[in-house]
Amino acid sequence: MKLRFVYPRFKKYLEEHPVLRESLKDYVVGDYTMPPSLALPIIAAITPEDIEVNLTDDNIGQEIDYSEPVDLVAISCFTPQASRAYEIADTYREHGARVILGGMHPTTCPDEALLHADAVCIGEAEPVWHDILKDVRAGSLQRVYTSKNPFDLKKMPIPKREIFQGKQYKWNAHLVLTMRGCPVKCAACPIPYKEGSLFRFRPVDAIIEDIRQMPYREFYFSDDMIMLPGKRSRKFLHSVIERTGDLDISIFLSSTMTMMVDDYAFYTNLKKGNVTSMYTVFGFDSVSQRLFSKECSKSEWRRNVDIVKMIEDNDIHFFASYGIGFDDQDKGVIDRILRFSDETGIDLAEFFIATPFPGTPFGELAKKEDRIIHRDYSLWNQANVVFKPAHFTEDELLEGYYYLWEQFYLYKNHEDTIRSFNLSFSA
């Protein structure tokens, strides 16, 4: 039995904005590739050894052989990949192959996905993967597979990253899964609706063993929930960081300002655990929404500025990801973002346009209010205006996007900006 996994192409933030792309090429941010999400290597790891598994990464331009004889094509995608995923799925089916679609977008739009596939996996794939394989062998693939219970992360194997071998990426940092589930239902985030609202922690020993087996020394903890300030998540984070301090590695954490604490010692401990970069998203969470509003007090502003400086003072590179165009934002958000970046000394940032992803409260509201402009998902990459904003015109929002990229990097030294990344410029 032979399987072909496909990771579809998606457009980077600067890809269809040639003026920006050219002027910012030395900064790399917004225009680099790295290995695909963990969904495919995890599924490869739980696939029986007598089944051949291969990956085509369309995102780095690998050629797709539609005439290859395979028993099943499995395509995982999130919304910016959906149009390309459907195109690939349709072409495979025209060549007689059976196709199953899974991932964030098919989970939230299963009826749409079924127009392009023989089957759709809704939610986590691990609990139903062996059922899918059994049905493929029997020639009785079902139309829909939905897991009844959350996947027990104690049963999660080391992801089979061998499927990435021979592929060239600009940033070879590996993703590391630490936990799933999030009770904080931010309006624009789809994670709770795919993974559930209850925390599930991966055993710390398994995380450390996963890291030890990897060929690269840079790791991106893909789950920002690990930074939540609740007792359980914070205790878990500390238990991981206590172990990573003994390893010769570099860890990238992701977070939001809601998850930050004004405790210098906390960031000192993160640094001792070899955390070198903090990727922080602004716009989704309540703290950053307040921070960039007219109602933000001087004390609230000062607290957030001080937190960024605490992080940087501990030699942890602060990487800001600023979103604009959300319904709670007015046009003044653009100047407030630049002022905040200037006062904190942030030298690494990316910018994105609010996008009403399916399965999120924001997406459902925009759909209900008939504010969706189109469903060309290749442009739903948070670098284009795909809905009618509440407090901007469509042109104003796109102009604000350009203005932020241009003004932020106007006097930045690109060597400072990318100092925490080990990038390959040959890719």
C-alpha positions as CSV (number, residue, x, y, z in Angstrom):
1,M,0.0,0.0,0.0
2,K,1.3,3.4,-0.9
3,L,0.3,6.9,0.4
4,R,1.2,10.3,-1.0
5,F,1.0,13.3,1.4
6,V,0.8,16.7,-0.2
7,Y,1.4,20.1,1.6
8,P,-0.2,22.7,-0.7
9,R,1.4,26.0,-1.6
10,F,0.3,29.2,0.1
11,K,1.4,32.8,-0.5
12,K,3.6,34.6,2.0
13,Y,2.8,38.0,3.4
14,L,4.9,39.9,0.8
15,E,4.5,37.5,-2.1
16,E,2.0,39.5,-4.2
17,H,3.3,42.9,-3.2
18,P,6.5,43.2,-5.3
19,V,7.4,46.7,-4.2
20,L,7.4,45.6,-0.6
21,R,9.1,42.3,-1.4
22,E,12.0,44.0,-3.2
23,S,12.5,46.7,-0.6
24,L,12.4,44.3,2.4
25,K,14.3,41.3,0.9
26,D,17.3,41.7,3.2
27,Y,15.0,41.4,6.2
28,V,13.6,38.0,5.1
29,V,10.6,38.3,7.5
30,G,7.3,37.8,5.7
31,D,8.9,35.8,2.9
32,Y,10.6,32.6,4.1
33,T,9.9,28.9,4.0
34,M,10.2,26.3,6.7
35,P,9.1,22.6,7.1
36,P,5.3,22.0,7.0
37,S,3.0,21.8,10.0
38,L,3.3,18.8,12.3
39,A,0.0,17.1,11.1
40,L,1.7,15.2,8.3
41,P,4.8,13.9,10.1
42,I,2.6,12.8,13.1
43,I,0.2,10.9,10.8
44,A,3.3,9.4,9.0
45,A,4.6,8.2,12.4
46,I,1.4,6.3,13.3
47,T,1.1,4.7,9.9
48,P,2.0,1.0,9.9
49,E,5.5,0.3,8.6
50,D,4.3,-1.9,5.8
51,I,2.7,1.2,4.2
52,E,4.9,3.4,2.1
53,V,4.6,7.1,2.9
54,N,6.0,10.0,0.8
55,L,5.6,13.8,1.0
56,T,5.4,16.3,-1.8
57,D,5.9,19.9,-0.4
58,D,4.2,22.0,-3.0
59,N,5.0,25.1,-0.9
60,I,8.6,24.9,-1.9
61,G,7.8,24.1,-5.5
62,Q,8.2,20.4,-5.6
63,E,6.7,18.9,-8.7
64,I,3.5,16.8,-8.2
65,D,3.4,13.6,-10.2
66,Y,-0.3,13.1,-10.7
67,S,0.2,9.9,-12.7
68,E,2.0,8.2,-9.8
69,P,0.1,5.0,-8.7
70,V,-1.0,5.5,-5.1
71,D,-3.7,4.1,-2.9
72,L,-4.5,7.4,-1.2
73,V,-3.6,11.0,-1.5
74,A,-3.8,12.9,1.9
75,I,-3.8,16.7,1.7
76,S,-3.6,18.8,4.8
77,C,-4.4,22.5,4.6
78,F,-5.4,25.7,6.3
79,T,-7.4,28.4,4.7
80,P,-4.7,30.2,2.6
81,Q,-3.9,26.8,1.1
82,A,-7.5,25.8,0.4
83,S,-7.8,26.9,-3.2
84,R,-4.6,25.2,-4.2
85,A,-5.5,22.1,-2.1
86,Y,-8.8,21.8,-4.1
87,E,-6.9,22.3,-7.4
88,I,-4.5,19.5,-6.5
89,A,-7.3,17.2,-5.2
90,D,-9.3,17.7,-8.4
91,T,-6.4,16.9,-10.6
92,Y,-5.5,13.8,-8.7
93,R,-9.1,12.6,-8.9
94,E,-9.1,13.2,-12.6
95,H,-6.2,10.8,-12.8
96,G,-8.1,8.2,-10.8
97,A,-6.6,8.6,-7.4
98,R,-8.6,8.6,-4.1
99,V,-8.1,11.8,-2.1
100,I,-8.8,12.7,1.5
101,L,-8.7,16.3,2.8
102,G,-7.9,17.3,6.4
103,G,-6.6,20.1,8.5
104,M,-8.0,23.4,9.8
105,H,-9.9,24.5,6.7
106,P,-11.7,21.2,5.8
107,T,-12.6,20.8,9.5
108,T,-14.5,24.2,9.3
109,C,-15.8,23.8,5.8
110,P,-16.4,20.0,5.3
111,D,-19.2,20.4,2.8
112,E,-17.1,22.6,0.6
113,A,-14.1,20.3,0.9
114,L,-16.2,17.3,-0.1
115,L,-16.8,18.9,-3.5
116,H,-13.1,18.2,-4.2
117,A,-12.4,15.0,-2.3
118,D,-13.5,11.4,-1.8
119,A,-13.3,11.9,1.9
120,V,-12.8,14.6,4.6
121,C,-11.3,14.2,8.1
122,I,-12.9,16.6,10.6
123,G,-10.9,17.6,13.6
124,E,-7.9,15.6,14.8
125,A,-6.8,12.9,12.4
126,E,-4.9,10.6,14.9
127,P,-8.0,8.9,16.4
128,V,-9.5,7.9,13.0
129,W,-6.4,7.4,10.9
130,H,-6.3,3.6,11.3
131,D,-10.0,3.5,10.4
132,I,-9.2,5.4,7.3
133,L,-6.4,3.1,6.3
134,K,-8.5,0.0,7.0
135,D,-11.3,1.4,4.7
136,V,-8.7,2.2,2.0
137,R,-7.5,-1.4,2.0
138,A,-11.1,-2.6,1.8
139,G,-12.0,-0.2,-0.9
140,S,-14.8,1.3,1.3
141,L,-13.5,4.8,2.0
142,Q,-16.2,6.7,3.9
143,R,-17.1,10.3,3.0
144,V,-16.5,11.8,6.5
145,Y,-14.3,10.8,9.4
146,T,-14.8,12.6,12.7
147,S,-13.0,11.6,15.9
148,K,-15.3,11.0,18.8
149,N,-12.7,11.7,21.5
150,P,-9.7,14.0,21.8
151,F,-6.4,12.4,21.0
152,D,-4.4,11.3,24.0
153,L,-1.0,13.0,23.7
154,K,0.5,10.3,25.8
155,K,0.1,8.1,22.8
156,M,1.7,10.5,20.4
157,P,4.9,9.1,18.8
158,I,7.9,11.1,17.7
159,P,6.8,12.8,14.4
160,K,8.3,11.1,11.4
161,R,10.3,14.1,10.1
162,E,12.2,11.9,7.7
163,I,9.5,12.8,5.2
164,F,11.1,16.3,5.0
165,Q,14.5,14.8,3.9
166,G,16.0,16.2,0.7
167,K,13.8,19.3,0.8
168,Q,15.3,22.8,1.0
169,Y,13.9,25.3,3.4
170,K,15.1,28.8,4.2
171,W,14.6,28.3,7.9
172,N,15.3,24.7,9.1
173,A,13.8,25.1,12.6
174,H,11.6,22.2,13.6
175,L,8.1,22.6,15.1
176,V,7.6,20.9,18.4
177,L,4.2,20.0,19.7
178,T,3.8,20.5,23.5
179,M,0.0,20.6,24.1
180,R,-3.4,21.0,22.5
181,G,-6.6,22.7,23.4
182,C,-7.3,26.3,24.5
183,P,-10.1,27.7,26.7
184,V,-9.5,31.3,25.5
185,K,-11.7,31.7,22.5
186,C,-10.3,34.7,20.8
187,A,-12.6,36.0,18.1
188,A,-10.2,35.5,15.2
189,C,-8.6,32.2,16.2
190,P,-9.8,28.8,15.0
191,I,-7.7,26.6,17.3
192,P,-10.4,25.9,20.1
193,Y,-12.8,24.9,17.4
194,K,-10.5,22.2,16.0
195,E,-8.6,21.1,19.1
196,G,-11.2,21.8,21.8
197,S,-11.2,24.0,24.9
198,L,-9.5,21.6,27.4
199,F,-5.8,21.5,27.9
200,R,-4.0,18.3,26.9
201,F,-0.3,18.1,27.7
202,R,2.3,16.0,25.9
203,P,4.6,14.2,28.4
204,V,7.7,16.2,29.1
205,D,10.0,13.2,28.6
206,A,8.5,12.8,25.1
207,I,9.1,16.4,24.3
208,I,12.7,16.2,25.3
209,E,13.3,12.9,23.5
210,D,11.7,14.5,20.4
211,I,14.1,17.4,20.6
212,R,17.1,15.2,21.1
213,Q,16.4,13.2,18.0
214,M,16.2,16.2,15.7
215,P,19.2,17.1,13.4
216,Y,18.7,20.9,13.9
217,R,19.3,23.0,17.0
218,E,16.5,25.5,16.5
219,F,13.0,24.7,17.7
220,Y,9.7,26.5,17.5
221,F,7.1,25.5,20.1
222,S,4.1,25.9,17.9
223,D,1.5,26.0,20.7
224,D,1.2,29.5,22.2
225,M,-1.2,28.1,24.9
226,I,1.9,27.0,26.8
227,M,2.4,30.7,27.7
228,L,-1.1,31.1,29.2
229,P,-0.8,32.4,32.8
230,G,-3.0,29.8,34.4
231,K,-1.5,27.4,37.0
232,R,-1.6,24.3,34.9
233,S,-0.1,25.7,31.7
234,R,2.5,27.7,33.6
235,K,3.5,24.7,35.7
236,F,3.8,22.7,32.5
237,L,5.9,25.4,30.8
238,H,8.3,25.5,33.8
239,S,8.7,21.7,33.7
240,V,9.7,21.8,30.1
241,I,12.1,24.7,30.5
242,E,13.8,23.1,33.4
243,R,14.8,20.3,31.1
244,T,15.7,22.3,27.9
245,G,18.3,24.3,29.8
246,D,20.7,21.3,29.7
247,L,20.5,21.1,25.9
248,D,22.5,23.0,23.2
249,I,19.4,24.4,21.5
250,S,17.6,27.6,20.6
251,I,13.8,27.8,21.4
252,F,11.3,30.1,19.8
253,L,8.1,30.6,21.8
254,S,4.8,32.1,20.6
255,S,2.5,34.2,22.7
256,T,0.2,37.2,23.0
257,M,0.4,40.1,25.3
258,T,-2.5,38.6,27.4
259,M,-0.1,35.7,28.2
260,M,2.7,38.0,29.4
261,V,3.5,38.7,33.0
262,D,5.4,41.7,34.5
263,D,7.9,39.5,36.3
264,Y,11.5,39.9,35.3
265,A,12.5,36.6,36.9
266,F,10.0,34.7,34.7
267,Y,11.9,35.8,31.5
268,T,15.2,35.1,33.2
269,N,14.1,31.5,33.7
270,L,13.0,31.3,30.1
271,K,16.4,32.4,28.9
272,K,18.0,29.8,31.2
273,G,15.9,27.2,29.4
274,N,17.4,28.4,26.1
275,V,14.5,30.5,24.9
276,T,16.0,33.0,22.4
277,S,12.9,34.4,20.6
278,M,9.4,35.4,21.6
279,Y,6.9,35.6,18.7
280,T,4.0,37.7,19.9
281,V,0.8,38.3,18.1
282,F,-1.1,41.5,18.5
283,G,-4.8,42.1,17.6
284,F,-6.5,38.8,18.6
285,D,-6.3,39.2,22.4
286,S,-7.9,41.5,24.9
287,V,-4.7,43.1,26.2
288,S,-3.4,44.2,22.7
289,Q,-6.9,45.3,21.7
290,R,-6.9,47.6,24.7
291,L,-3.3,48.6,24.2
292,F,-4.0,50.0,20.7
293,S,-7.3,51.6,21.5
294,K,-8.1,55.2,22.4
295,E,-9.1,54.1,25.9
296,C,-5.6,52.7,26.8
297,S,-4.3,54.5,29.9
298,K,-0.8,55.7,30.5
299,S,-0.2,53.0,33.1
300,E,-1.5,50.2,30.7
301,W,0.7,51.5,28.0
302,R,3.7,51.7,30.3
303,R,3.2,48.2,31.6
304,N,3.3,46.7,28.1
305,V,6.3,48.7,27.1
306,D,8.1,47.5,30.3
307,I,7.2,43.8,29.5
308,V,8.8,44.0,26.1
309,K,11.9,45.6,27.6
310,M,12.1,42.9,30.3
311,I,12.1,40.2,27.5
312,E,14.8,42.0,25.5
313,D,16.9,42.7,28.6
314,N,17.0,39.0,29.1
315,D,18.5,38.6,25.6
316,I,15.2,37.1,24.3
317,H,14.5,38.6,20.8
318,F,11.0,40.0,20.7
319,F,9.3,39.3,17.4
320,A,6.0,41.3,17.0
321,S,3.2,40.2,14.7
322,Y,0.8,43.1,14.4
323,G,-2.7,42.7,13.0
324,I,-4.8,45.6,11.6
325,G,-8.4,45.9,10.4
326,F,-10.2,44.2,13.2
327,D,-13.6,45.5,14.0
328,D,-12.5,47.0,17.3
329,Q,-9.7,49.1,15.7
330,D,-9.9,52.6,14.3
331,K,-7.5,54.2,11.9
332,G,-5.3,55.4,14.7
333,V,-4.1,51.8,15.4
334,I,-1.4,52.3,12.7
335,D,0.3,55.2,14.4
336,R,-0.1,53.5,17.8
337,I,1.7,50.4,16.6
338,L,4.6,52.4,15.3
339,R,4.8,54.4,18.5
340,F,4.8,51.3,20.6
341,S,7.5,49.7,18.4
342,D,9.6,52.8,18.7
343,E,9.3,53.1,22.5
344,T,10.0,49.4,23.1
345,G,12.9,49.3,20.7
346,I,11.4,46.3,18.8
347,D,13.5,45.7,15.7
348,L,11.7,42.6,14.3
349,A,8.1,42.7,13.2
350,E,5.6,41.5,10.6
351,F,2.2,42.9,9.8
352,F,-1.0,41.2,8.8
353,I,-4.5,42.1,7.7
354,A,-7.4,40.8,9.8
355,T,-9.0,37.9,8.0
356,P,-12.4,36.3,8.8
357,F,-11.3,32.7,8.8
358,P,-14.1,30.1,8.7
359,G,-15.0,28.5,12.0
360,T,-14.1,31.6,14.1
361,P,-16.5,34.1,15.7
362,F,-15.0,36.8,13.6
363,G,-15.6,34.8,10.4
364,E,-19.1,33.9,11.3
365,L,-20.0,37.5,12.1
366,A,-18.5,38.7,8.8
367,K,-20.4,36.0,6.9
368,K,-23.7,36.9,8.7
369,E,-23.3,40.6,8.0
370,D,-22.5,39.8,4.3
371,R,-19.0,41.4,4.5
372,I,-17.1,38.7,2.8
373,I,-15.8,40.0,-0.6
374,H,-14.7,36.7,-2.2
375,R,-13.7,33.1,-1.5
376,D,-10.4,33.0,-3.5
377,Y,-8.6,31.5,-0.6
378,S,-5.2,32.0,-2.2
379,L,-5.7,35.7,-1.1
380,W,-6.8,34.8,2.4
381,N,-3.2,34.9,3.5
382,Q,-3.6,37.9,5.8
383,A,-1.9,40.1,3.2
384,N,-5.0,41.1,1.3
385,V,-8.3,42.6,2.2
386,V,-11.0,39.9,1.7
387,F,-13.8,41.5,3.8
388,K,-15.4,44.9,4.3
389,P,-13.7,46.4,7.4
390,A,-15.8,48.2,10.0
391,H,-13.6,51.4,10.4
392,F,-11.5,51.4,7.2
393,T,-12.3,51.4,3.5
394,E,-10.7,48.5,1.7
395,D,-8.1,50.8,0.1
396,E,-7.3,52.5,3.4
397,L,-6.7,49.1,5.1
398,L,-4.3,47.9,2.3
399,E,-2.5,51.3,2.3
400,G,-2.1,51.0,6.1
401,Y,-0.6,47.6,5.6
402,Y,2.0,49.0,3.2
403,Y,2.7,52.0,5.4
404,L,3.4,49.8,8.4
405,W,5.9,47.6,6.6
406,E,7.7,50.6,5.0
407,Q,7.8,52.8,8.1
408,F,8.8,50.1,10.6
409,Y,11.8,49.0,8.5
410,L,12.8,52.4,7.3
411,Y,16.0,52.7,9.4
412,K,16.4,49.1,10.7
413,N,19.6,47.2,10.3
414,H,18.7,43.8,8.7
415,E,21.5,42.1,10.6
416,D,19.9,43.1,13.9
417,T,16.5,42.1,12.7
418,I,17.3,38.5,11.8
419,R,20.0,38.0,14.5
420,S,18.0,35.2,16.2
421,F,17.4,33.2,13.0
422,N,19.8,30.7,11.4
423,L,18.7,31.2,7.8
424,S,19.8,29.5,4.6
425,F,19.9,31.9,1.7
426,S,20.4,29.2,-0.9
427,A,16.8,28.0,-0.6
